[in-house]
Amino acid sequence: MHRRKFSKQFKIDAVELTLKEEKTVKEIADDLGIRVALLYRWRQNHLTARENAFPGTGHAKDAESERIRQLERQLRLVTEEREILKNSGKLWIRSIPCQCS
């Protein structure tokens, strides 16, 4: 099962339906073929962030946020590399035969 992607305009239109229509959020979600929880999440995001809601591909709008995103990605990669090296060192030490006499 693959993850569906929705355009920013679709999300905004769906949220506006929940704010203007006489239907319940569940009925609107069923009509659109999406989960109710997803529609509530979009609605909350739209009401709190307004213009900055639904940024798209996950890239930040301003330079500082983009820099933070890049640094967090680098930190995650370095942490993973460190864990791999730490575990491989343990395996390497275990593979050396003991020269005890």
N, C-alpha and C positions, 0 to 999 in steps of 0.2 A: 504494500500500500504506500503510495507516495503522498507527499505533503502538498496540499493545494495552496496556491498563492493568489491573493486578491489584490486588485489595484487600490491605490489610495482613494480614488473616486468612488469605487464600489463600497469601501468601508464607510466613507463619509455619507454616502446616500443611505446605506443601511442604518447608520446611527440616526440620521435625520428622520427616517421612517419611524424609529422608536420614539422620537420626541414629538412627532406631529400626528401620527396615525392614531386611530381609535382601537387598533388591534393591540394585543398583548405582545410582549417581546418574544414569547414562545411562538406565537402564530407567525410573526414576521420571520423569525429564524427558520421555522419549518418551510415557509414560502420561498425563502432564499436558499434553502438546502445547507444551512450551517448549524453548528451547535449553539444552543442558547448561551452557554458560558462564554463562548467566543464573542458573541454579539454584545454581551454585557461588558466584556473586557475592552472591546472596541469603543463602546459607549463611554466607559470610564476614562479611557485614554483620551478620547476626543474632548470630553468635558474638562479635563484637567490641563491638557497641553494645547488645545485649540490649533493654532497654525503649525506647531511643531509635531502634532500627532501624526502617526503613520509615516515615519521618515523614509520608508522604502527598504533599501537593501541593507540596512543596518549601519550605514556610514553616517557619521555625525555631520551636522550642518556647519558647525564652527570649527576653527583650527584647533582650539584647545581640547575640545571633546575628541576630535580625531586623533590628536597626539596621545591622549589618555588611553584611547582604544588600542592604539598601536603598542604602547608600553605595556598594557595589560596582556596583550597577545604575546609579546616577547617574554614577559615574566612567566606566563603559562608554559611556553615552549622550553625555557631554561629550566624551570622546575621539573618538567617531565624528563628532560635530558639528564639532570642530576640524579633523579630517582633511578633511571635506567643504569647509569654508571655506578651508582651505589650498589644496586642489586647484582650487576655483572661482576663487580669487585668481590663480592661475597662468594659468588660461584667460582671465580678464578682461584681464590684462596682455598676453597674446599677441594679443588681438583689437584692441588699440589700434594704429593705423597709426603707423609711424615718421615723425617730423617732422624727419628728418635732412636737412641741406643743406650 
